[in-house]
Amino acid sequence: MEAGDYIERLVEISAKKLVLADEILLFAARNHELVQAGRLEEVELPAEERAAAAEMDKLDEKFMIYASRLKSVLHIDTFEKLPLFNLPKLKELKNMVLKINERLAEIKRLEGENSVLMMGPLAKATKKSDCSDVFKRIPGAYSAIKTNPSSGLFDKKK
């Protein structure tokens, strides 16, 4: 394959990844709305989102394979040197990768906010469980103290 063919494949893979990133972003946005509304019981990770993430991982692997082959064909060690070759669809590839990175950053931001918002109710629940543990220990303070029986070897005088 020639360098242009590898660029074409990378564009195709990136287009599929962008569609999947958009799907995952929709799920993340939906969960974010639920968390903000306090409807935590409705937050879920649907099978479609898991499948999209798994497919995206597979596409990442393919992307890396074609990217390394492209680097090998062009005898370069980094993509920063690609503009020197003036390949067709290179600008399209760059734009798609930027869009994918934007979607992934937005997904990460939403999921981070979801985690922070969900920690509030979780902290309250943890505090309640800590209190119940304290109440279990309080009655133990009023029971008789168990003492160890003294050893006959040390306590008795001969």
N, C-alpha and C positions, 0 to 999 in steps of 0.2 A: 504494500500500500504506500501511497505517497502522502506527503504532509497534508495536502488539501483534503484527502479522504479521511484522515484522522480528525481534522478540524470538523468536517461534516458529521462524523460520528459523535464527536464531543458536543456539537450543537444539538443533535437529536437527543442524546442522553440528557443534556441540560434542560431541554424543553419538557421532557417527561418529569424531571426532578422539580421543575417549576410548578407543574400542575399538581404534583403530590404535595409540595410545600404549601400551595394555596389551600388544599384540602385540610392539611394538618392545622393551618392557621385558622380556618373556620371552626374546627373543633376546639382549638385553644380559646378562641374568642367567645364561643358559646359557654365553655366552662368558666371563663372569666366573668361573664355576665351573671351566671348562676352564683358564683362565689360572692360577687359584689352584692347580690340580692339576698345573701344569707341562706340560700337554698342548697346547702352543702350535700344533702342526701341525694340530690339529682346529679351531682358532678360524677362523671364517669370517663373511662377511657374506652370508647367503643371499638369493636373489632375492626371497623373500617379504618380507624386512625392507626391502630396497631399494624394493620396490613399495609397501609400507606407508608408508615415508618420503616417497615421491613423491606418494602419494595425500594424505598429511597436508599437504604443501606446497600442493596444489591446494585443499584445504579451508581452509587459512589464507588463501589469496587470496579465496575466496568469503566467508569470515568478515569480512575487511577491507572488502569491497565492501558487505555488508549493514550492517556496523557504521557505515561512513561515511554510508550512506543514513539509518540510524536517527538519527545525530547531526544530519543535515541536516533531517529531518522535525521533530525536537524542538527544533531551533535551539540545540544545545549543542555545546561544543567538547571535552568530556571525559566519559567514562562515569561519573565520580564524581558527576555530577549526575543520573544516572538514578533513584536512589531518590526524588527529589523528585516524580516522575511516577506512582509507585505502579502500575506496569504488571504485568499478570499474567505469571507464569513468570519474572519478573526474578530472584527468589531462586534458582530452579532453574538459570538461566543462570550466575549467580555461583558456585554450588556446583560446576557442571560445569567451569567455567574454573579454579577452584581445584584440582580433582582432576587436570585435564590438566597444570597447572603442577607439581603434586606428582610426577606420573609422569615428566615431562620432567626435573625436578631429579634424580630417582632414576636415570634413564637416564644423565644427565650424570655423576653421581657414579660409577656403575659403570664407564662408559667411561673416566673419568679414572683410576680405580684400575687398570683393565686396562692403560692406557698406562704407568703407573708400574711395574707388575709386569712388563710386557714389556720395559721398558728395561734391566732387569738382565741378561737373556740377550743383549740387543742390545749392551750395553756390553762384555760379555765377548767377543763375537764381533768387535767393533770393535778391542778391545785386541789380540786375536790377529792381526788383519789388520795392525795397526800394527807388531807385532813382525816379521811377515814382510816388511814394507817395509824395516825396519831391516836385516834379514839380506840383503836385496838390495843395500843400499848398502855394507855392510861390505867385501865383496871389492873394491869400487872404490877403497877406501883403500890397497890394496896394489899397485895398478897404477901404471905410470909416469905421472908428471904430464905432461900435455901443455902445452907452452909455445908461446906465439905466436912465430912467426918474427919476427926483428927487421926493422924497416923499413930499407931501404938509404938512405933519405933522412936519417934521423936518426942512425944508428949509425956511418956511415963518415965519416972525416975527409978533407977534401980537401987 
